[in-house]
Amino acid sequence: MKYFETIKCEDYEIFNLHFHENRVAKTVGLNLNLQDYIYPPSNKLLRCKLIYDENEVINVEFFEYKKREIKSFKLLFDDGIDYSKKFLDRSCIDKLFLEKESADEIMIFKNGFLTDTSIANIAIFDGDNWLTPKKPLLEGTTRNRLLENKDIIESNIDLNMLKNAKKIALMNAMIDFDILEDYSFFE
């Protein structure tokens, strides 16, 4: 089984490495110093893809990063999906993404509750607090950092809560906490 980490690099700086190392340790039990493997080749905004298995780091690649514009979401309901670890094989998510129709992105519900998009954890603003799903498909590193800092709160988010949200935010290692105020979704 192979896994990967997506790590933000810019101006030769590597961001939030501690949270990536924690996820590697939780995923396969390896306590790696990822700094030993990551040497950004330029000062541009880069997406580092570090591939590993139960024994070692297998490969490290860098890609220039350009953020996708996301304004519309297709709501999908799949109680059988499992992406609890950052598997290199994302076929279960890729298959759902193909169902997005004219939307830019998908939002995945499992057992009646919001989980994630295909590329990011999600949070909704209910007017008082930023809430993030209690059971995401994947516990992202940015999500974990924001929970640790008490910037977001875990909650079971149903469809009604999503529809009544004042704002939503997507979060991952590359975009951090990206608040969307102009968005739409459909079932």
Salt bridges, closest charged atoms under 4 A:
GLU5 OE1 - HIS20 ND1 2.65
GLU5 OE2 - ARG23 NE 2.78
GLU64 OE2 - LYS44 NZ 3.14
GLU101 OE2 - LYS74 NZ 3.59
GLU105 OE1 - ARG68 NH2 3.09
GLU139 OE1 - LYS26 NZ 2.97
GLU154 OE2 - ARG143 NH2 2.72
ASP176 OD1 - ARG145 NH2 2.28
ASP178 OD2 - LYS67 NZ 2.82
ASP182 OD2 - LYS71 NZ 3.48
GLU187 OE2 - LYS163 NZ 3.29
